[in-house]
Amino acid sequence: MAVVVVLPRSGLGESLRLLEAHAGSLEAAWHTPLERLPPLPAGRQGLARLDRFRRRWGEAPLERWAQQVRNGRQVLLPGDGACPDQLGELERPPLALHWRGRGSLWPCLADRRAVAVVGTRRPSRHGLAMAEALGRALAEAGWPVVSGLAEGIDAACHQGCLAAGGRPVAVLGTPLERVYPRHHGPLQRQVAEQGLLISEHPQGAPVRAGHFAARNRLQVALSKAVVVVECPERSGALHSARLAWRQQLPLWVVPADAARVSARGSNRLLGESASVLLDPADLVIQLGPGPLARAKGRGGRPVGPVSASAASDGELLRALGERASLEELCGQLQQPAGRLAPRLLALELAGLVRAEPGLHWRRL
């Protein structure tokens, strides 16, 4: 049984680990007399806070918690087998993850098999178009798309993901029942139906400005790579980029007009060794097929996971002819770019094909 222990935010992760190590589990720590618990980073204040919390929730906190879970609302607590382990390693791990939607996506997030796309709320037309194209391309390659469902870049990438039949994952800065901005109500409902909504804030919790910045750590922790589309010098997207670097994750940045204030932050990242992303297909090539990749049969209907032998090298070369683009090959063979691109690279190493600008390939 998993038990939530709430302590002051300072040193929270370390406190939880100390309690678990001392008692053997958080459940055992919940029932351990206060005087037998180890010293905590917050000192007596932390133990006093813990004591008040235990008195409030009683001997069976999970039973009382479950009574609050209604209307399709679900919750993951520390120690739950489905809860991503990497979240517990954060400096400030979430005390609970409230979610709504497709629970089947949790294994992907636990293995960090998703891609985060972040950026400004006030992007250029170019930024919006790139964000939507990224959401679509990642969805077609089988990658869940993580973002914050905010105005601008977040919304555009999720709209692209939804349009391609993909699985968007939105980490909210509000409780699940709150919609921000308000006109995103239809979009938030679509994400819940087709993908997953996640929030660390319980129902009825007040909304504070810091909550929107705090969700960045969750978006990054659930992802394999981070893409910054466009952002100014003071932006939550830059915070996500720093977290990605700290965790040694691939960081991609879409270059933009150097004169635009909305792109000064993201352009500056390009001078700090971030990878340049000019075309969503380039990202798909680097990542390969996602965990949700499917082969397609007649009518474009999914028929199951893509297999390595779905199309032989001979079939690939015949489809290539003298010269073809990656997009044309995907259409002819009914396979995602994430499957074909690595095999084209292997054929290039074998001296059978040659890559040309614009993601075109020529047969040698």
N, C-alpha and C positions, 0 to 999 in steps of 0.2 A: 504494500500500500504506500502510495506517495503522499507526502504531507508538505504543505507550503509553510515555510517559516518566514515571517516578515521582520526585517531589521532595518535600521537606518540605512540609507542608500550608500553611505560611505563604507567601503569594505564589505559590501553585501556578499559578493561571490566568495571571498575568503572566509567570512563567517559561516556560510552554508557548508563549505568544505570542512571547516573545523568541527562543526556540530556533527556532520555525517561521519567523519573519521573517528570522533570520540565515542559516539554511541553505536556505530555500526550501520545506521540508516537514519534518514530524517524522521521516519516513523518512531524509532526508538528515542530519538532526541526529543520528540514532541512530548513523550511521557516521562522523560528524565527530570527528577527534581532540580530546581533552579540551582541549588547550592552544589550540585554534582556536575554541572556543566562547565566546560573550560572557559578561560578568559576570552573575550571577543575583542576584535579591533576597536569597537566603539565603547568598550569598557562597561561600566555599570549601566549606562544609558541603553546600550544594546540589550542587556539582559532584562532591564525593566520593560523595554518595548516588547520583547518576546513574551514576558510574563503577562502583560496586558492582552496581547493577542491571543495567547492560549486560553485565558479566562473568557475572552469573548466567544471563541469558537468551541470550547468544551472538549470533551474526550473523543468525539467522533467528528472532526472537522470536515472530512470529505462527504459525509452524509448530509451535513447542513449545506455544504457547497453545492451538492448535486440538486438540492431543492431549488437553487437559483438558475439552474440550466433548463431553459424552456424554449419553445418556438424554434426548434432546430439549432439552437445554440449549443456548441460543444466547448470543452475546455481541456487543455493539457496542463498538467502540473509537473513540477520537478520530480524526477524519478519515474515518470510514466515511460513505458517502453517505446512509445511513438514519438516522444519529445526529442528533437535533435540534440545529441550530446554536446555539440559545439556551443550551444547557447548557454550551457552551464559553465563554460570556460570564459565567458565574457566578464569584463570588469564589473558590470552590473547586469547580471542575468535576469531575465523576466521572471516574475513571481508566478505568472500563469499566462497561457496563450489561449485566448478565446478565439474560436474560429467558426466559420460557416462555409459550407460548400462541399467540395469533393475531398473527403478525407484520404482517398487513395493517393493524393499527391504528397502526403507527409513523408513516405519513404524516399521520394526524390529529394525533398528538402533536407532530410536527415543525412543524406549522402552528398549534399551540396551539388546536386545535379539540376541546377537552374541557373539562369543568367539574369542579373540585375541591370536594369536600364534606368538611369536617373538624369535629372536636368532641371532647368529653370521653369518657373511657372509662366514666364513671359518670353517665350522663344520666338525666333524668326520663323518665317514660312519654311525656310530650308530646314531648320531644326525640327519643326513639326513633321515635315515630310520624311526626314530621316528616322525619326522616332517611330513613326507608323510603319515604315519599311522594315525597320529592325524587328518590331513586334511580329510582323507577318513572316519574315524570313526565319526567325527563331522558332516560331510555331510550326512552320512547314518542316523544319528540320527536327522537330520533336522535343524542343526545349521549353520547359515552363519559364514564363517571363515574370520576373519579380520587379515590382515598383511600388510607389506609394499612393497611387490613385489621386494625386494632386492635379491641379490645373496644368496645362501645358504639356511638357514632355511625358510625364507619367501617364496622363490620359491618352495621349496619342499612341504610345507603344502598346498600351492595353487594348485600344481599339483595333490596332493592326493585328494583334494576337487573336482577338475575338473573331475578326473577319476571316482569319485563316483557319478557324476551328481549333485554335490552340488552347492552352491552359494558363490563363493569367493568375498570378498570385499577388494580391494587394496587401501590403502591410500598412495598416491605418494608424493615424495619430490620434484617433478618437475611438470611443466605444463602438461596437459593431452597429448599434442602432442609429448612430449619428451619421449624417452624410455631410461631408465637407470637401469641396464647396457644394452648396445645396443643389445646384443644377446637375450634379453628378449622380443623382438618385437612380436613373435608368441604367447608367454605366455600372454603378456599384451592384445593382441587382443582377446584371448580366455576368459580372465577374463571379458573384456568389453561385450562380447557376452553372457556369461553365468551368470555373476554376476554384479559387480559394480566397476568402477574406480572413485576415489575421489581425488581432489586436491584443496588446498586453493590458488594456484598460477594461475593467469590469463594467457591466451595465450601470448607467447612472453616474459614472465617474465624471468629474468636471474636466473640461477641455482646457489645456494650458498650452502656451506657445512652445514650451520646451518639449512637449510630447512629440511634436512633428520632427524635431531634430533627433530625438532619442530613437525613433524608429529606424534611423539610418543603420545603426549597429546590427539590427535584426535583418534588414535587407541584405547586408553584406555577408553576415554569418550564414545565411541560407543559400548562398550562391557560389558558383564555381568561378565566375568572372563578373566584372563590373564594366559597364559601358556608360561613359558620360557623354551625352549628346551636345548639350550647350548649357553654360551656366556663367553667371557673373563672378566677380572676385569674392563676394560674400554670399555664400550659397551652401545649403545643406548637401548638395551634390559634391562639393569639394571635401566635405567631411567624410562622405562615403568613399571618395577616392583615397583619402589618407588612410582610412580603415582597410581598404583593399591592399594598399601597399604594405601596411603593417602586418597583414596576414599573408603576404606574399601571393596575392591573387593576381591574375592577369588583369590589367587595366587598359581599356581602349577608350580613345577620345575622338569624337568627330570634329575635325577642324571647321572653323567658321570665319566669317568676315572679321578681320583684326580690328576694324573700326567699331564694331558693335559692342556696346557695354555689356549686353547679355551674354557675350561669349568670351570676355576677357579672362575669366577664371579657367574655363575649359581649355582655351588656347594656351594659357600659361602652363597647364599640365603637360602639353606637348613638348615644352622645353625642359621638362623634368623626367624624361624617359618613358612617358606613357606611349602606348602603341597608337599609331595613326589609323583611323578607320575611315576609309573613303567609300566603301561599298559594303552593305550588309552581308553579301555573299562571301566577302573575305573573312568575316567573323565565323560564318558557318563552316568554311573550309578549315579554319584553325581548330574549332571546337569539335568537329565531326558530328555524327548523329547523336541526338539527344535521347534521353531514356524513354521518351514517348514516340520515337520514330516508328513509322508504319510504312510498309510497302502499299502500293495502290493497284487495285485491279481495274476492270472496266468501269467506266463512269466515275473514276477517281475515288472509289470507296475503299476505306482501309480494309486490308485483309490479314493483318497481323504484323508482328515485328519483322523488320527488314533482316534478311539473312545475307551472309557474306557471298553466297552463290546465287543471289537473286538475278544477276545478269553476269554472264561470263566476260572475260577480257575480250574474247572474239566478238561478242555482241556489242560491247562498248566501242571497239574499234570500227565495226561496221556502221554503227550509229554515227560515229564521228565523221566518217567519209574523209574528205580532204581537210575540212576545217569546220568547226562548229563551236558555238558558245556553250558554257556550262548550263545555261538556262534551256537551250535547245535540247541538249542531251537529257536533262531531267525530264523534259516533256516527252521525248521519244521513248525513253526507257521506263517512265513512270516511277522514278526513284528520286529521293530528296538529294539536294546538293551535298549535304553532309555525308552521304554514302558514296557518291561518285567522285567527289573532289580528291579524297585520299588515294583512290585507285588510279586516277589520272596522274597524280604525282608519282605513283609507283611505276606507271607506264613510261613516264618521262625519264625516270632514273634508269629504266631498262633501254632507253634510247628509241622508243617506239613513237612517242609523241613529243610535241614541244609546246610550252605555254607561251601565249602571246598577250599583249596588253588588252585590257577589257575583258578578262576571264574567257578568252577564246583559246582553243586548242587546235593545233595542226598536226596531222598525221605525217610521220617521216617515212 
